[in-house]
Amino acid sequence: FTVGGTISNGSDVVLNAPNDQMMVVTDVLLTMSTNNCSSNVEFTDSNGTSLSHFKLMSFNHLGTYRAAQSEPSSVQHAFNSGIAIGTNVSLTLTETGSCNVAYTLSGYYAQP
């Protein structure tokens, strides 16, 4: 499976495991295009368990003698074993920071 979209300062259910199979997220890609922003992205299951947490940031600093800017950060990660989502369980992605985060998740279905 593969799922993607964008999220900003909210929560979205992005995956729903069927009643006869688990889902295992093996790859995560998170990017943001907003400058001067700090984003927290959390994956939780429908039981309320936190499964992962990522932080993205980009800052502009205008000082008296100089200006500095960091590029918007991104996360591209391939898990060795993946994030398991049990049967009849959903995965919710939550973003705080209003940073307009784009996400792509991929993985596979597995027998419980």
ZAKOL-332733 format. One line per field, with one value per atom (N, C-alpha, C, CB): residue in three letters; atom name; z, x, y. Coordinates in nm, 2 decimals. Glycine has a CB too. Example, Ala and Ser with C-alpha at 12.3 -4.5 7.8 and 13.67 -1.06 7.14 Angstrom:
<sevos>
r <- c(ALA, ALA, ALA, ALA, SER, SER, SER, SER)
a <- c(N, CA, C, CB, N, CA, C, CB)
w <- c(0.78, 0.78, 0.78, 0.90, 0.71, 0.71, 0.79, 0.57)
u <- c(1.32, 1.23, 1.32, 1.13, 1.28, 1.37, 1.29, 1.41)
v <- c(-0.57, -0.45, -0.33, -0.45, -0.22, -0.11, 0.00, -0.06)
</sevos>
This chain:
<sevos>
r <- c(PHE, PHE, PHE, PHE, THR, THR, THR, THR, VAL, VAL, VAL, VAL, GLY, GLY, GLY, GLY, GLY, GLY, GLY, GLY, THR, THR, THR, THR, ILE, ILE, ILE, ILE, SER, SER, SER, SER, ASN, ASN, ASN, ASN, GLY, GLY, GLY, GLY, SER, SER, SER, SER, ASP, ASP, ASP, ASP, VAL, VAL, VAL, VAL, VAL, VAL, VAL, VAL, LEU, LEU, LEU, LEU, ASN, ASN, ASN, ASN, ALA, ALA, ALA, ALA, PRO, PRO, PRO, PRO, ASN, ASN, ASN, ASN, ASP, ASP, ASP, ASP, GLN, GLN, GLN, GLN, MET, MET, MET, MET, MET, MET, MET, MET, VAL, VAL, VAL, VAL, VAL, VAL, VAL, VAL, THR, THR, THR, THR, ASP, ASP, ASP, ASP, VAL, VAL, VAL, VAL, LEU, LEU, LEU, LEU, LEU, LEU, LEU, LEU, THR, THR, THR, THR, MET, MET, MET, MET, SER, SER, SER, SER, THR, THR, THR, THR, ASN, ASN, ASN, ASN, ASN, ASN, ASN, ASN, CYS, CYS, CYS, CYS, SER, SER, SER, SER, SER, SER, SER, SER, ASN, ASN, ASN, ASN, VAL, VAL, VAL, VAL, GLU, GLU, GLU, GLU, PHE, PHE, PHE, PHE, THR, THR, THR, THR, ASP, ASP, ASP, ASP, SER, SER, SER, SER, ASN, ASN, ASN, ASN, GLY, GLY, GLY, GLY, THR, THR, THR, THR, SER, SER, SER, SER, LEU, LEU, LEU, LEU, SER, SER, SER, SER, HIS, HIS, HIS, HIS, PHE, PHE, PHE, PHE, LYS, LYS, LYS, LYS, LEU, LEU, LEU, LEU, MET, MET, MET, MET, SER, SER, SER, SER, PHE, PHE, PHE, PHE, ASN, ASN, ASN, ASN, HIS, HIS, HIS, HIS, LEU, LEU, LEU, LEU, GLY, GLY, GLY, GLY, THR, THR, THR, THR, TYR, TYR, TYR, TYR, ARG, ARG, ARG, ARG, ALA, ALA, ALA, ALA, ALA, ALA, ALA, ALA, GLN, GLN, GLN, GLN, SER, SER, SER, SER, GLU, GLU, GLU, GLU, PRO, PRO, PRO, PRO, SER, SER, SER, SER, SER, SER, SER, SER, VAL, VAL, VAL, VAL, GLN, GLN, GLN, GLN, HIS, HIS, HIS, HIS, ALA, ALA, ALA, ALA, PHE, PHE, PHE, PHE, ASN, ASN, ASN, ASN, SER, SER, SER, SER, GLY, GLY, GLY, GLY, ILE, ILE, ILE, ILE, ALA, ALA, ALA, ALA, ILE, ILE, ILE, ILE, GLY, GLY, GLY, GLY, THR, THR, THR, THR, ASN, ASN, ASN, ASN, VAL, VAL, VAL, VAL, SER, SER, SER, SER, LEU, LEU, LEU, LEU, THR, THR, THR, THR, LEU, LEU, LEU, LEU, THR, THR, THR, THR, GLU, GLU, GLU, GLU, THR, THR, THR, THR, GLY, GLY, GLY, GLY, SER, SER, SER, SER, CYS, CYS, CYS, CYS, ASN, ASN, ASN, ASN, VAL, VAL, VAL, VAL, ALA, ALA, ALA, ALA, TYR, TYR, TYR, TYR, THR, THR, THR, THR, LEU, LEU, LEU, LEU, SER, SER, SER, SER, GLY, GLY, GLY, GLY, TYR, TYR, TYR, TYR, TYR, TYR, TYR, TYR, ALA, ALA, ALA, ALA, GLN, GLN, GLN, GLN, PRO, PRO, PRO, PRO)
a <- c(N, CA, C, CB, N, CA, C, CB, N, CA, C, CB, N, CA, C, CB, N, CA, C, CB, N, CA, C, CB, N, CA, C, CB, N, CA, C, CB, N, CA, C, CB, N, CA, C, CB, N, CA, C, CB, N, CA, C, CB, N, CA, C, CB, N, CA, C, CB, N, CA, C, CB, N, CA, C, CB, N, CA, C, CB, N, CA, C, CB, N, CA, C, CB, N, CA, C, CB, N, CA, C, CB, N, CA, C, CB, N, CA, C, CB, N, CA, C, CB, N, CA, C, CB, N, CA, C, CB, N, CA, C, CB, N, CA, C, CB, N, CA, C, CB, N, CA, C, CB, N, CA, C, CB, N, CA, C, CB, N, CA, C, CB, N, CA, C, CB, N, CA, C, CB, N, CA, C, CB, N, CA, C, CB, N, CA, C, CB, N, CA, C, CB, N, CA, C, CB, N, CA, C, CB, N, CA, C, CB, N, CA, C, CB, N, CA, C, CB, N, CA, C, CB, N, CA, C, CB, N, CA, C, CB, N, CA, C, CB, N, CA, C, CB, N, CA, C, CB, N, CA, C, CB, N, CA, C, CB, N, CA, C, CB, N, CA, C, CB, N, CA, C, CB, N, CA, C, CB, N, CA, C, CB, N, CA, C, CB, N, CA, C, CB, N, CA, C, CB, N, CA, C, CB, N, CA, C, CB, N, CA, C, CB, N, CA, C, CB, N, CA, C, CB, N, CA, C, CB, N, CA, C, CB, N, CA, C, CB, N, CA, C, CB, N, CA, C, CB, N, CA, C, CB, N, CA, C, CB, N, CA, C, CB, N, CA, C, CB, N, CA, C, CB, N, CA, C, CB, N, CA, C, CB, N, CA, C, CB, N, CA, C, CB, N, CA, C, CB, N, CA, C, CB, N, CA, C, CB, N, CA, C, CB, N, CA, C, CB, N, CA, C, CB, N, CA, C, CB, N, CA, C, CB, N, CA, C, CB, N, CA, C, CB, N, CA, C, CB, N, CA, C, CB, N, CA, C, CB, N, CA, C, CB, N, CA, C, CB, N, CA, C, CB, N, CA, C, CB, N, CA, C, CB, N, CA, C, CB, N, CA, C, CB, N, CA, C, CB, N, CA, C, CB, N, CA, C, CB, N, CA, C, CB, N, CA, C, CB, N, CA, C, CB, N, CA, C, CB, N, CA, C, CB, N, CA, C, CB, N, CA, C, CB, N, CA, C, CB, N, CA, C, CB, N, CA, C, CB)
w <- c(0.00, 0.00, 0.00, 0.12, -0.05, -0.04, -0.02, -0.18, 0.06, 0.09, 0.10, 0.21, 0.06, 0.07, 0.08, -0.04, 0.12, 0.13, 0.20, 0.20, 0.24, 0.32, 0.44, 0.23, 0.55, 0.67, 0.73, 0.77, 0.80, 0.86, 0.99, 0.77, 1.10, 1.23, 1.25, 1.24, 1.24, 1.25, 1.25, 1.14, 1.25, 1.25, 1.14, 1.39, 1.08, 0.97, 0.99, 0.83, 0.97, 0.97, 0.83, 1.00, 0.82, 0.69, 0.65, 0.69, 0.74, 0.71, 0.80, 0.73, 0.74, 0.82, 0.78, 0.78, 0.88, 0.86, 0.85, 0.97, 0.75, 0.74, 0.86, 0.61, 0.87, 0.99, 0.98, 1.01, 0.86, 0.85, 0.82, 0.74, 0.82, 0.80, 0.88, 0.65, 0.91, 0.97, 0.86, 1.07, 0.89, 0.79, 0.86, 0.75, 0.78, 0.84, 0.75, 0.83, 0.82, 0.75, 0.75, 0.82, 0.63, 0.62, 0.58, 0.52, 0.51, 0.46, 0.49, 0.31, 0.54, 0.57, 0.50, 0.72, 0.43, 0.38, 0.42, 0.22, 0.49, 0.54, 0.49, 0.69, 0.43, 0.38, 0.42, 0.23, 0.43, 0.45, 0.36, 0.60, 0.32, 0.23, 0.30, 0.11, 0.43, 0.50, 0.56, 0.61, 0.55, 0.61, 0.75, 0.53, 0.84, 0.97, 1.05, 0.97, 1.06, 1.11, 1.19, 1.01, 1.29, 1.36, 1.37, 1.51, 1.32, 1.31, 1.39, 1.17, 1.46, 1.53, 1.46, 1.68, 1.41, 1.35, 1.43, 1.20, 1.46, 1.55, 1.48, 1.69, 1.48, 1.44, 1.56, 1.35, 1.57, 1.68, 1.62, 1.77, 1.69, 1.64, 1.71, 1.67, 1.66, 1.71, 1.86, 1.63, 1.92, 2.06, 2.14, 2.09, 2.07, 2.14, 2.17, 2.27, 2.12, 2.14, 2.04, 2.12, 2.09, 2.01, 1.94, 2.09, 1.81, 1.74, 1.69, 1.62, 1.66, 1.62, 1.63, 1.47, 1.63, 1.65, 1.57, 1.80, 1.49, 1.40, 1.43, 1.25, 1.41, 1.42, 1.30, 1.55, 1.24, 1.12, 1.15, 0.99, 1.10, 1.13, 1.02, 1.26, 1.02, 0.93, 1.00, 0.79, 1.00, 1.07, 0.99, 1.21, 1.00, 0.94, 1.06, 0.85, 1.06, 1.17, 1.11, 1.26, 1.14, 1.09, 1.21, 1.02, 1.22, 1.33, 1.28, 1.37, 1.38, 1.35, 1.24, 1.47, 1.24, 1.15, 1.04, 1.22, 1.05, 0.96, 0.95, 0.99, 0.85, 0.84, 0.81, 0.72, 0.87, 0.85, 0.82, 0.98, 0.74, 0.71, 0.69, 0.58, 0.75, 0.73, 0.63, 0.87, 0.55, 0.45, 0.53, 0.35, 0.48, 0.54, 0.55, 0.46, 0.66, 0.68, 0.63, 0.83, 0.61, 0.57, 0.64, 0.41, 0.64, 0.69, 0.58, 0.82, 0.55, 0.46, 0.54, 0.32, 0.58, 0.66, 0.62, 0.81, 0.61, 0.58, 0.71, 0.46, 0.77, 0.89, 0.86, 0.97, 0.95, 0.93, 0.95, 1.03, 1.06, 1.09, 1.06, 1.23, 1.06, 1.03, 1.15, 0.94, 1.13, 1.23, 1.21, 1.23, 1.30, 1.28, 1.33, 1.36, 1.24, 1.27, 1.27, 1.17, 1.39, 1.40, 1.32, 1.55, 1.32, 1.25, 1.31, 1.25, 1.22, 1.27, 1.34, 1.35, 1.31, 1.38, 1.27, 1.46, 1.31, 1.21, 1.26, 1.20, 1.16, 1.19, 1.17, 1.10, 1.27, 1.26, 1.26, 1.38, 1.17, 1.16, 1.21, 1.01, 1.31, 1.36, 1.34, 1.52, 1.29, 1.28, 1.36, 1.13, 1.44, 1.51, 1.47, 1.67, 1.45, 1.40, 1.28, 1.38, 1.21, 1.09, 0.99, 1.13, 0.96, 0.87, 0.73, 0.93, 0.71, 0.58, 0.54, 0.47, 0.61, 0.59, 0.49, 0.72, 0.39, 0.29, 0.34, 0.15, 0.32, 0.37, 0.27, 0.50, 0.27, 0.19, 0.28, 0.06, 0.30, 0.37, 0.28, 0.50, 0.29, 0.22, 0.30, 0.09, 0.26, 0.34, 0.28, 0.48, 0.36, 0.31, 0.41, 0.29, 0.36, 0.44, 0.49, 0.36, 0.61, 0.67, 0.74, 0.77, 0.75, 0.83, 0.98, 0.79, 1.06, 1.20, 1.27, 1.27)
u <- c(0.08, 0.00, 0.09, -0.09, 0.03, 0.09, -0.02, 0.18, 0.01, -0.09, -0.01, -0.18, -0.07, 0.00, -0.10, 0.09, -0.05, -0.14, -0.06, -0.27, -0.14, -0.08, -0.17, -0.07, -0.10, -0.17, -0.11, -0.16, -0.19, -0.15, -0.23, -0.15, -0.17, -0.24, -0.37, -0.27, -0.36, -0.48, -0.44, -0.58, -0.55, -0.53, -0.61, -0.58, -0.56, -0.62, -0.60, -0.57, -0.71, -0.69, -0.64, -0.83, -0.52, -0.46, -0.46, -0.32, -0.47, -0.48, -0.58, -0.34, -0.65, -0.74, -0.71, -0.89, -0.66, -0.63, -0.76, -0.54, -0.77, -0.89, -0.90, -0.89, -1.01, -1.03, -0.96, -1.18, -0.90, -0.83, -0.68, -0.89, -0.63, -0.49, -0.43, -0.47, -0.31, -0.24, -0.18, -0.12, -0.14, -0.06, 0.07, -0.14, 0.18, 0.31, 0.36, 0.41, 0.38, 0.44, 0.59, 0.40, 0.65, 0.79, 0.87, 0.82, 0.80, 0.87, 0.79, 0.89, 0.86, 0.79, 0.87, 0.79, 0.80, 0.86, 0.77, 0.86, 0.84, 0.77, 0.85, 0.76, 0.78, 0.85, 0.76, 0.88, 0.82, 0.74, 0.80, 0.74, 0.71, 0.75, 0.75, 0.67, 0.70, 0.69, 0.82, 0.58, 0.86, 0.98, 0.94, 1.04, 1.03, 1.01, 0.90, 0.99, 0.92, 0.81, 0.87, 0.71, 0.81, 0.85, 0.73, 0.90, 0.74, 0.63, 0.66, 0.60, 0.56, 0.57, 0.46, 0.54, 0.51, 0.42, 0.42, 0.47, 0.30, 0.29, 0.20, 0.24, 0.23, 0.15, 0.09, 0.23, -0.04, -0.11, -0.20, -0.18, -0.23, -0.33, -0.46, -0.29, -0.57, -0.70, -0.72, -0.81, -0.63, -0.63, -0.57, -0.56, -0.51, -0.45, -0.30, -0.52, -0.24, -0.10, -0.02, -0.07, 0.08, 0.17, 0.27, 0.25, 0.28, 0.37, 0.50, 0.29, 0.50, 0.62, 0.60, 0.65, 0.71, 0.71, 0.82, 0.71, 0.79, 0.90, 0.89, 0.88, 1.00, 1.01, 1.07, 1.09, 1.01, 1.06, 1.07, 0.96, 1.17, 1.18, 1.26, 1.26, 1.23, 1.30, 1.29, 1.23, 1.40, 1.39, 1.46, 1.46, 1.41, 1.47, 1.51, 1.37, 1.64, 1.68, 1.75, 1.78, 1.69, 1.74, 1.80, 1.63, 1.93, 2.01, 2.05, 2.13, 2.11, 2.16, 2.27, 2.22, 2.36, 2.47, 2.46, 2.59, 2.37, 2.36, 2.22, 2.47, 2.20, 2.07, 2.11, 1.98, 2.03, 2.05, 1.92, 2.11, 1.92, 1.80, 1.84, 1.74, 1.75, 1.77, 1.67, 1.76, 1.71, 1.61, 1.51, 1.69, 1.39, 1.29, 1.34, 1.15, 1.32, 1.37, 1.27, 1.39, 1.32, 1.24, 1.29, 1.25, 1.20, 1.24, 1.21, 1.15, 1.31, 1.29, 1.35, 1.37, 1.26, 1.31, 1.25, 1.27, 1.34, 1.30, 1.32, 1.37, 1.22, 1.23, 1.28, 1.10, 1.36, 1.40, 1.28, 1.51, 1.20, 1.09, 0.95, 1.10, 0.95, 0.82, 0.74, 0.74, 0.63, 0.54, 0.41, 0.50, 0.39, 0.27, 0.14, 0.30, 0.04, -0.09, -0.18, -0.14, -0.24, -0.32, -0.45, -0.35, -0.51, -0.63, -0.74, -0.68, -0.82, -0.93, -0.88, -1.03, -0.76, -0.70, -0.67, -0.57, -0.69, -0.66, -0.53, -0.77, -0.47, -0.35, -0.39, -0.23, -0.36, -0.39, -0.26, -0.48, -0.25, -0.13, -0.18, -0.08, -0.10, -0.13, -0.01, -0.17, -0.04, 0.06, 0.02, 0.07, 0.12, 0.10, 0.21, 0.11, 0.18, 0.27, 0.23, 0.41, 0.12, 0.07, 0.17, 0.01, 0.25, 0.36, 0.34, 0.48, 0.21, 0.18, 0.27, 0.18, 0.26, 0.35, 0.29, 0.38, 0.37, 0.33, 0.39, 0.39, 0.31, 0.35, 0.33, 0.28, 0.41, 0.39, 0.43, 0.48, 0.34, 0.37, 0.35, 0.27, 0.44, 0.42, 0.45, 0.51, 0.40, 0.43, 0.36, 0.38, 0.32, 0.26, 0.16, 0.37, 0.07, -0.03, 0.04, -0.16, 0.00, 0.05, -0.06, 0.17, -0.04, -0.13, -0.10, -0.11, -0.21, -0.19, -0.13, -0.32)
v <- c(-0.12, 0.00, 0.12, 0.00, 0.23, 0.36, 0.47, 0.39, 0.56, 0.67, 0.80, 0.64, 0.91, 1.04, 1.15, 1.06, 1.27, 1.38, 1.49, 1.35, 1.60, 1.71, 1.73, 1.84, 1.78, 1.80, 1.93, 1.68, 2.01, 2.13, 2.16, 2.25, 2.15, 2.18, 2.10, 2.33, 1.97, 1.89, 1.74, 1.92, 1.66, 1.51, 1.45, 1.45, 1.35, 1.28, 1.13, 1.32, 1.05, 0.90, 0.87, 0.83, 0.81, 0.79, 0.64, 0.84, 0.55, 0.41, 0.34, 0.34, 0.24, 0.16, 0.01, 0.19, -0.06, -0.20, -0.28, -0.26, -0.37, -0.46, -0.56, -0.54, -0.62, -0.71, -0.84, -0.73, -0.87, -1.00, -0.99, -1.08, -0.86, -0.84, -0.72, -0.81, -0.73, -0.62, -0.53, -0.67, -0.41, -0.33, -0.29, -0.20, -0.30, -0.26, -0.15, -0.39, -0.03, 0.09, 0.07, 0.22, 0.06, 0.04, 0.17, -0.07, 0.26, 0.38, 0.50, 0.37, 0.61, 0.74, 0.85, 0.76, 0.94, 1.06, 1.17, 1.05, 1.27, 1.39, 1.51, 1.39, 1.61, 1.73, 1.85, 1.73, 1.96, 2.09, 2.20, 2.13, 2.28, 2.39, 2.53, 2.40, 2.53, 2.65, 2.69, 2.64, 2.82, 2.87, 2.93, 2.98, 2.93, 2.99, 2.91, 3.13, 2.78, 2.70, 2.58, 2.65, 2.53, 2.42, 2.32, 2.45, 2.20, 2.11, 1.98, 2.07, 1.93, 1.80, 1.71, 1.81, 1.60, 1.50, 1.37, 1.47, 1.33, 1.21, 1.11, 1.24, 0.98, 0.87, 0.80, 0.77, 0.79, 0.72, 0.62, 0.82, 0.51, 0.42, 0.45, 0.27, 0.38, 0.41, 0.37, 0.34, 0.30, 0.27, 0.38, 0.14, 0.48, 0.60, 0.58, 0.62, 0.47, 0.45, 0.53, 0.30, 0.60, 0.68, 0.58, 0.79, 0.58, 0.48, 0.54, 0.42, 0.67, 0.74, 0.89, 0.70, 0.96, 1.11, 1.16, 1.15, 1.27, 1.33, 1.48, 1.29, 1.55, 1.69, 1.75, 1.74, 1.85, 1.92, 2.07, 1.90, 2.13, 2.27, 2.35, 2.29, 2.48, 2.57, 2.71, 2.57, 2.78, 2.91, 3.02, 2.90, 3.14, 3.26, 3.34, 3.34, 3.39, 3.48, 3.60, 3.40, 3.71, 3.84, 3.91, 3.93, 3.91, 3.98, 4.11, 3.89, 4.18, 4.32, 4.32, 4.38, 4.22, 4.22, 4.11, 4.21, 4.02, 3.91, 3.85, 3.80, 3.78, 3.70, 3.56, 3.76, 3.47, 3.33, 3.26, 3.26, 3.16, 3.09, 2.94, 3.14, 2.85, 2.71, 2.66, 2.63, 2.57, 2.51, 2.43, 2.42, 2.42, 2.34, 2.19, 2.34, 2.13, 2.00, 1.89, 1.97, 1.77, 1.66, 1.54, 1.65, 1.44, 1.30, 1.20, 1.27, 1.12, 1.01, 0.89, 1.03, 0.80, 0.69, 0.55, 0.71, 0.45, 0.32, 0.23, 0.26, 0.18, 0.11, -0.04, 0.10, -0.10, -0.24, -0.33, -0.27, -0.30, -0.39, -0.33, -0.44, -0.20, -0.13, -0.09, -0.21, -0.02, 0.02, -0.07, 0.17, -0.16, -0.25, -0.19, -0.38, -0.21, -0.16, -0.29, -0.05, -0.32, -0.44, -0.44, -0.46, -0.56, -0.57, -0.48, -0.72, -0.43, -0.34, -0.21, -0.41, -0.17, -0.06, 0.05, -0.10, 0.17, 0.28, 0.35, 0.38, 0.42, 0.50, 0.65, 0.46, 0.73, 0.88, 0.95, 0.92, 1.05, 1.14, 1.27, 1.15, 1.33, 1.46, 1.55, 1.44, 1.67, 1.77, 1.89, 1.81, 1.94, 2.07, 2.16, 2.04, 2.28, 2.38, 2.46, 2.32, 2.41, 2.47, 2.49, 2.61, 2.39, 2.39, 2.33, 2.33, 2.29, 2.23, 2.12, 2.34, 2.01, 1.89, 1.80, 1.82, 1.76, 1.66, 1.53, 1.70, 1.42, 1.29, 1.18, 1.25, 1.08, 0.96, 0.85, 0.96, 0.75, 0.63, 0.51, 0.62, 0.41, 0.29, 0.17, 0.29, 0.05, -0.07, -0.18, -0.05, -0.28, -0.40, -0.46, -0.51, -0.54, -0.61, -0.74, -0.65, -0.79, -0.91, -0.98, -0.87, -1.11, -1.20, -1.17, -1.35, -1.16, -1.14, -1.26, -1.11)
</sevos>
